[in-house]
Amino acid sequence: MHPGRDTETKRDIAEKMKQHYVETFGVDDDAVSVSIVEIPADEFTETIQQRYRPEELYISSRAIH
C-alpha cells in the first residue's frame, strides 16, 4: 500500500480483510493475522518484484506486469 493512510484506516482495512477470511473459510478470528506494508509509489514495482515471485501474486497491481 502506498503511504499516507492513518492508523485507523489501516486497522479498518485489516479488520475487513480478516472478517472476509473468517467468513469465507470458517476459521476462528484469532487464527488470522493481517499486515499492511507501506511502500512509496516510486519504489513499489521494484520492491514487489524483489519480495515476491510472480506465482505468489494472485492479484497484482497494474504496475506489476
N, C-alpha and C positions, 0 to 999 in steps of 0.2 A: 504494500500500500504506500502511496506517496505520503510524505509527512504533511502534517498540518491539522489533523483532526485531534480534538481534545480527548482526554482520557474517558470521559463519559460516553462519547460517541463510539470510541473503540470498544468499550465494555458492552455497549448496546449491540454492536455488530457481532461481537464474540458470543454474547448470550443468545442471539437469534440463530447463529450457526450451530451452537450447542443444542438448542431446543430442536432444531430441524433434525439433527443427527439422532438425538434421543427418540424422537417420534418416528423417524424413518426406520431405524434399526432396532428399536425396542431395548436399548441399553439403559442402565442406570445413569442418571445425570452426573453422579460423582465419578463415573468412569470415563468422562470426556474432558479433554483439555483443548483449549483453542488459544493459539498465539497469533499475534499480529506483528509483522516485521515492517518497519517503515524503511523505504529505500528512496532516496532522492530521484526525481524523474530523470536526471541526466546520467544516473548510474543504474537505472532499472534493468534495461536489457542485458547489459554485461553481467550484472550481479546475478540475475536469474539464470542466465546461461552458464555461469560458473557453479552455481549451487545445485542445479537440478538437471538431470538428464531429460531429454525430450519425452521419453516414455513415462516420466513421473508427473508430467504436467497434463492433467486430464482436461483442463480448460486453461488455455493460455491467452494472454492479452494480445492485442494486435501488434505489439512491439516484439513479440517472440515468434517469429515465423521464418 
